[in-house]
Amino acid sequence: MATGWAKDGAVQEQIDASIEDALKNVRGRLHSGRSLKRCEQCGAGIPEARRKAVPGVRLCVACQSEADKKIKVHSLYNRRGSKDSQLR
């Protein structure tokens, strides 16, 4: 594959960087510590099964669903290394 002035392995570096960015984003949203018995937003009880399944859980299922809708979905397209990003 012709890559012009790109060094060998540049495409793989872009792929690796995209994956690393996505992993950092997901890991940053993980909770740690002790799970709450009551939702920190609405105060509803959090079932024991959920607390065991999701360590560090802070929200009930309903509040978590709403919070998940607000999370920006990231594309795995790496804009850092693309020529388009340099032109804009």
C-alpha positions as YAML, in Angstrom:
chain: A
units: angstrom
residues:
- id: 1
  name: MET
  ca: [0.00, 0.00, 0.00]
- id: 2
  name: ALA
  ca: [1.38, 3.38, -0.96]
- id: 3
  name: THR
  ca: [1.55, 5.73, 2.00]
- id: 4
  name: GLY
  ca: [3.32, 8.71, 0.49]
- id: 5
  name: TRP
  ca: [5.52, 10.36, 3.10]
- id: 6
  name: ALA
  ca: [4.17, 8.34, 6.02]
- id: 7
  name: LYS
  ca: [6.73, 6.22, 7.82]
- id: 8
  name: ASP
  ca: [6.39, 2.45, 8.01]
- id: 9
  name: GLY
  ca: [3.82, 1.41, 10.59]
- id: 10
  name: ALA
  ca: [2.07, 4.78, 10.65]
- id: 11
  name: VAL
  ca: [-1.32, 3.27, 9.85]
- id: 12
  name: GLN
  ca: [-0.99, 0.76, 12.67]
- id: 13
  name: GLU
  ca: [0.05, 3.56, 15.04]
- id: 14
  name: GLN
  ca: [-3.14, 5.45, 14.14]
- id: 15
  name: ILE
  ca: [-5.25, 2.34, 14.78]
- id: 16
  name: ASP
  ca: [-3.52, 1.72, 18.12]
- id: 17
  name: ALA
  ca: [-4.01, 5.36, 19.15]
- id: 18
  name: SER
  ca: [-7.72, 5.20, 18.30]
- id: 19
  name: ILE
  ca: [-8.18, 2.05, 20.38]
- id: 20
  name: GLU
  ca: [-6.22, 3.52, 23.29]
- id: 21
  name: ASP
  ca: [-8.38, 6.67, 23.24]
- id: 22
  name: ALA
  ca: [-11.56, 4.57, 23.31]
- id: 23
  name: LEU
  ca: [-10.24, 2.46, 26.21]
- id: 24
  name: LYS
  ca: [-9.30, 5.59, 28.20]
- id: 25
  name: ASN
  ca: [-12.80, 6.94, 27.65]
- id: 26
  name: VAL
  ca: [-14.45, 3.73, 28.89]
- id: 27
  name: ARG
  ca: [-12.08, 3.28, 31.84]
- id: 28
  name: GLY
  ca: [-12.67, 6.87, 32.89]
- id: 29
  name: ARG
  ca: [-16.39, 6.18, 33.30]
- id: 30
  name: LEU
  ca: [-15.90, 3.11, 35.50]
- id: 31
  name: HIS
  ca: [-16.70, 3.53, 39.16]
- id: 32
  name: SER
  ca: [-14.62, 2.11, 41.94]
- id: 33
  name: GLY
  ca: [-15.09, 1.56, 45.62]
- id: 34
  name: ARG
  ca: [-18.15, 0.42, 47.44]
- id: 35
  name: SER
  ca: [-21.54, 0.25, 45.73]
- id: 36
  name: LEU
  ca: [-24.32, 2.44, 47.05]
- id: 37
  name: LYS
  ca: [-27.55, 0.94, 48.39]
- id: 38
  name: ARG
  ca: [-29.55, 3.96, 47.20]
- id: 39
  name: CYS
  ca: [-29.28, 5.80, 43.89]
- id: 40
  name: GLU
  ca: [-27.37, 9.06, 44.30]
- id: 41
  name: GLN
  ca: [-29.74, 10.84, 41.86]
- id: 42
  name: CYS
  ca: [-33.26, 9.68, 42.72]
- id: 43
  name: GLY
  ca: [-32.80, 7.85, 46.03]
- id: 44
  name: ALA
  ca: [-34.39, 4.61, 44.81]
- id: 45
  name: GLY
  ca: [-33.00, 1.37, 46.20]
- id: 46
  name: ILE
  ca: [-30.35, -0.42, 44.16]
- id: 47
  name: PRO
  ca: [-30.94, -4.20, 44.17]
- id: 48
  name: GLU
  ca: [-28.24, -6.38, 45.68]
- id: 49
  name: ALA
  ca: [-27.84, -8.30, 42.42]
- id: 50
  name: ARG
  ca: [-26.95, -5.04, 40.62]
- id: 51
  name: ARG
  ca: [-24.52, -4.04, 43.36]
- id: 52
  name: LYS
  ca: [-22.74, -7.40, 43.01]
- id: 53
  name: ALA
  ca: [-22.74, -7.34, 39.20]
- id: 54
  name: VAL
  ca: [-21.46, -3.76, 38.90]
- id: 55
  name: PRO
  ca: [-18.90, -2.99, 41.63]
- id: 56
  name: GLY
  ca: [-18.96, 0.66, 42.63]
- id: 57
  name: VAL
  ca: [-22.44, 1.24, 41.17]
- id: 58
  name: ARG
  ca: [-23.87, 4.67, 42.06]
- id: 59
  name: LEU
  ca: [-27.13, 4.82, 40.08]
- id: 60
  name: CYS
  ca: [-30.29, 2.72, 39.76]
- id: 61
  name: VAL
  ca: [-31.04, 1.16, 36.36]
- id: 62
  name: ALA
  ca: [-33.43, 3.96, 35.32]
- id: 63
  name: CYS
  ca: [-31.00, 6.77, 36.17]
- id: 64
  name: GLN
  ca: [-28.08, 4.87, 34.61]
- id: 65
  name: SER
  ca: [-30.07, 4.47, 31.39]
- id: 66
  name: GLU
  ca: [-30.66, 8.21, 31.25]
- id: 67
  name: ALA
  ca: [-27.00, 8.93, 32.01]
- id: 68
  name: ASP
  ca: [-25.90, 6.54, 29.25]
- id: 69
  name: LYS
  ca: [-28.01, 8.43, 26.69]
- id: 70
  name: LYS
  ca: [-26.02, 11.60, 27.43]
- id: 71
  name: ILE
  ca: [-22.63, 9.99, 26.80]
- id: 72
  name: LYS
  ca: [-21.06, 11.07, 23.53]
- id: 73
  name: VAL
  ca: [-20.40, 8.08, 21.32]
- id: 74
  name: HIS
  ca: [-16.89, 8.21, 19.92]
- id: 75
  name: SER
  ca: [-16.00, 7.03, 16.49]
- id: 76
  name: LEU
  ca: [-12.92, 4.85, 16.07]
- id: 77
  name: TYR
  ca: [-11.87, 7.11, 13.20]
- id: 78
  name: ASN
  ca: [-8.63, 8.71, 14.31]
- id: 79
  name: ARG
  ca: [-8.79, 12.39, 13.37]
- id: 80
  name: ARG
  ca: [-5.37, 13.12, 14.88]
- id: 81
  name: GLY
  ca: [-3.49, 11.42, 12.08]
- id: 82
  name: SER
  ca: [-5.74, 12.16, 9.14]
- id: 83
  name: LYS
  ca: [-4.94, 14.73, 6.48]
- id: 84
  name: ASP
  ca: [-8.48, 16.11, 6.77]
- id: 85
  name: SER
  ca: [-7.89, 17.09, 10.39]
- id: 86
  name: GLN
  ca: [-4.77, 19.00, 9.39]
- id: 87
  name: LEU
  ca: [-6.64, 20.95, 6.74]
- id: 88
  name: ARG
  ca: [-9.44, 22.13, 9.05]
...
